[in-house]
Amino acid sequence: MFALKDLGPLYYFLGLEIYRDASGLYLNQGKYVLDLLKKFNMLDCAPVPTPMVTGRSFSISDGELMTNPSLYQKAIGSLQYLTSMRPDIAYSVNKLSQFLSRPTTVHFQGVKRILRYLKGTYHFGLHVKPLNSFWLMAFTDADWATDVDDKKSMARLCVYLGGTLVLWSSHKQRVISRSSTKSEYRALADGVVEVKWLNSLLFELGLML
């Protein structure tokens, strides 16, 4: 037996802020973002409208090697934790995390770009709405041969449960696709796997779709 204490409604946990009203729950990591900007001396930086420059493709050979790669690695690690509540930076963080072993000055500029984007959007988060209908809907997409080094495609996925975003991912596909159609079908197959898993989990919880 264990002694328990009721601390009231949840409002803050592990960097996650929770606000509740009649429309549901609002989840964000605003304080975590501000602490992150302060940690990397970017609290006074100028915000930008996007986390990555449109049309920019990072390569392993870009720029000069950083003299202190641990700074880059710490920044990426902190940003990866943030993607648990910010799907809008998932692609950018995933892309830059591919250069952890040999980060360059150009890659670090990409990290700074994400931090500048977060400066203007630190209040962004997720809205968990009450369920009027119980259904799963998934969207998948693929960017064919987007990696300039190995020509692999990037796949994206987002899954909604009754109108609320509950799962998302952005990752490089394991194999090289010889056409955009093949990369799209591979992304679709991965999405089906995730939906089937969620369906099985909800079934075990006694929740029928």
Salt bridges, closest charged atoms under 4 A:
ASP35 OD2 - LYS31 NZ 2.98
ASP62 OD2 - ARG56 NH2 3.61
ASP88 OD2 - ARG86 NH2 2.87
ASP147 OD2 - LYS95 NZ 3.32
ASP147 OD2 - LYS172 NZ 2.90
ASP150 OD2 - LYS172 NZ 2.98
ASP190 OD2 - HIS171 NE2 3.69
